[in-house]
Every structure is written in structure tokens, then in C-alpha cells.
Amino acid sequence: MYSVSKYIFYTTLILYVLTLLTVSYVGVYLTYVAIPVIVVSGLLMKLLGKRKSKSGEVSNVVARVLNDTNAGLERFNKGMHWFNEKNRIINEKTKPLNEQIHAIRMKMNEPEVKLKYETDPEKIKTLNALIESMEKDIRIIESKKDEIKMAIEIDIARKRINE
């Protein structure tokens, strides 16, 4: 079967190429017949071909590659576990601070809008001072969040080392 498909493949291919090179107009029907014959016979030839495989060597290489891949995925999985654990703890510990920041930002909306349309210099000065005070409060809370994040990252790093 291999030799038959090989003969059909090469014969059809050679005749098709010769026809393309020598004839000024090639009909669509020739292409509709020749290309599928070339493809099908080529696939049959490829599938039925005589194999010179060294399955022992190939299987050893494949096994080694799969083992290395598996080990890499395990390391990646552990790293992602600790990353997710760190973020979960940070979100849990900083939730009250995030709520405080959100509340301050909600209170800031009204003075910011008033400042946008205010024309009296004294009121502008008062509104700017109020907004700056709120921004200062937010920066203080953000610094507390940063301290918590740093402490959690140090704790997670110690846990990873001890594991």
C-alpha cells in the first residue's frame, strides 16, 4: 500500500507541475482533481511509510522533557500558591483601611465639586485646605497599608523558607 500511494503521489505531482509549467491555461477541474489526489496520497504515504524509529531513545527524551516540565509546573504552582496566599492575607488585613479611604474619598467629592465652581477666594482657600487635609489622611492610611503589606510579605517569605 505504501508503494502504491508513493507512486500515485509522485506521478500526480510531476504531471501536475509539468502541466502548470507547459500549458498557458490550466482549468479549475485539473486543480480540483490533482490537489486532493496529491494530498491524500501524500498522507497515506506518510502514515504507511517505513519507520526508522528508535523508540527507546525517543521515549527517554520525551520522559525527561515531561519530568522537567512537571517539575517546573510544580515550582510555578507553589509560587502561585504563596502569591495568592499573600494577596488573600493583605486583602483581609487592609480591608478596614480600604473602607476608610473609600469613605474619605466619598466625602472629598462634594468639596472638589464646590471648588470647581467657587469664585470667592476665601472659600477656595478653605476648600483647598479641606481637600488637602483629606488627602493627607489618605496618605497616612496608605502608609499604614504599606507597613501591613511589608510585614505580611516578610511573614510569607519566612514561611516559604521554612517549608
C-alpha positions in Angstrom: 0.0 0.0 0.0 2.9 2.3 0.8 4.5 1.8 -2.7 1.1 2.4 -4.4 0.5 5.7 -2.6 4.1 6.7 -3.2 3.7 6.0 -7.0 0.4 7.9 -7.2 1.8 10.8 -5.2 4.9 11.4 -7.2 3.3 10.7 -10.6 0.4 13.1 -9.9 2.8 15.7 -8.6 5.1 15.5 -11.5 2.3 15.6 -14.1 0.6 18.5 -12.3 3.8 20.6 -12.1 4.7 19.8 -15.8 1.1 20.8 -16.8 1.4 24.1 -14.9 4.8 24.9 -16.5 3.9 24.0 -20.1 0.3 24.9 -20.6 -0.8 28.5 -20.7 -4.2 27.9 -19.2 -4.9 25.2 -16.6 -8.6 24.5 -15.9 -10.1 24.5 -12.5 -11.1 20.9 -12.8 -7.4 19.8 -13.1 -6.7 21.6 -9.8 -9.8 20.2 -8.2 -8.7 16.7 -9.0 -4.9 16.9 -8.8 -4.5 18.7 -5.4 -6.8 16.3 -3.4 -5.1 13.3 -5.1 -1.7 14.7 -4.1 -2.8 15.4 -0.6 -4.5 12.1 0.1 -1.8 10.0 -1.5 0.9 12.0 0.4 -0.9 11.5 3.7 -1.2 7.8 3.0 2.5 7.6 2.1 3.4 9.4 5.2 1.2 7.3 7.5 2.2 4.0 5.9 5.9 4.8 5.5 8.6 2.6 6.8 9.7 4.0 10.2 13.2 4.1 11.3 12.5 5.0 14.9 14.5 4.3 17.9 11.6 4.2 20.3 13.8 3.7 23.3 15.8 6.8 22.8 12.7 8.9 21.9 10.7 7.7 24.8 13.6 8.5 27.2 13.9 12.0 25.8 10.1 12.5 26.0 10.0 11.2 29.5 12.9 13.5 30.6 11.2 16.5 28.9 7.9 15.7 30.6 9.6 15.3 34.0 11.3 18.6 33.7 8.1 20.3 32.6 6.3 18.7 35.5 8.9 19.9 38.0 8.8 23.4 36.5 5.0 23.4 36.8 5.2 22.3 40.4 7.6 25.2 41.2 5.3 27.6 39.4 2.3 26.2 41.3 4.0 26.6 44.7 5.0 30.2 43.8 1.4 31.0 42.7 0.1 29.4 45.9 2.3 31.7 48.1 1.4 34.7 45.9 -2.3 34.0 46.3 -1.9 33.4 50.0 0.0 36.7 50.4 -2.7 38.7 48.5 -5.5 37.0 50.4 -4.0 38.0 53.7 -3.2 41.5 52.5 -6.8 42.0 51.4 -8.1 40.6 54.6 -5.9 42.8 56.8 -6.2 46.0 54.8 -10.0 45.8 54.2 -10.8 48.2 57.1 -8.2 50.7 55.9 -9.6 50.5 52.3 -13.0 51.2 53.6 -11.7 54.3 55.5 -10.0 55.5 52.3 -13.2 54.9 50.4 -15.2 56.9 52.9 -12.8 59.8 52.8 -12.8 59.9 49.0 -16.6 59.9 49.1 -16.5 62.9 51.4 -14.0 64.6 49.1 -16.4 64.6 46.2 -18.6 67.4 47.4 -15.7 69.8 48.3 -14.0 69.1 44.9 -17.2 69.9 43.0 -17.7 73.1 45.0 -14.1 74.1 44.4 -14.6 73.7 40.7 -17.4 76.3 40.6 -16.4 78.5 43.5 -15.4 82.1 42.7 -14.8 83.5 46.2 -11.1 83.4 47.1 -11.7 82.8 50.8 -14.0 79.8 50.1 -11.5 78.5 47.6 -8.8 78.6 50.2 -11.0 76.8 52.8 -12.0 74.2 50.3 -8.4 73.6 49.2 -7.3 73.2 52.9 -10.2 70.7 53.5 -9.2 68.7 50.4 -5.5 68.7 51.3 -6.4 67.6 54.9 -8.4 64.7 53.4 -5.6 63.8 51.0 -3.2 63.8 54.0 -5.4 61.4 55.9 -5.5 59.1 52.8 -1.7 59.2 52.6 -1.4 58.3 56.3 -3.8 55.4 55.8 -1.8 54.3 52.7 1.4 54.3 54.7 -0.3 52.1 57.3 -1.3 49.7 54.4 2.2 49.7 53.1 3.5 48.7 56.6 1.0 45.9 56.8 1.9 44.7 53.3 5.6 44.7 54.2 5.0 42.7 57.4 2.9 40.2 55.5 5.4 39.8 52.7 8.2 39.2 55.3 6.0 36.6 57.1 5.2 34.8 53.8 8.9 34.8 52.9 9.7 33.2 56.2 7.0 30.6 55.8 8.3 29.7 52.3 11.9 29.3 53.7 10.6 27.0 56.5 8.6 24.9 54.2 
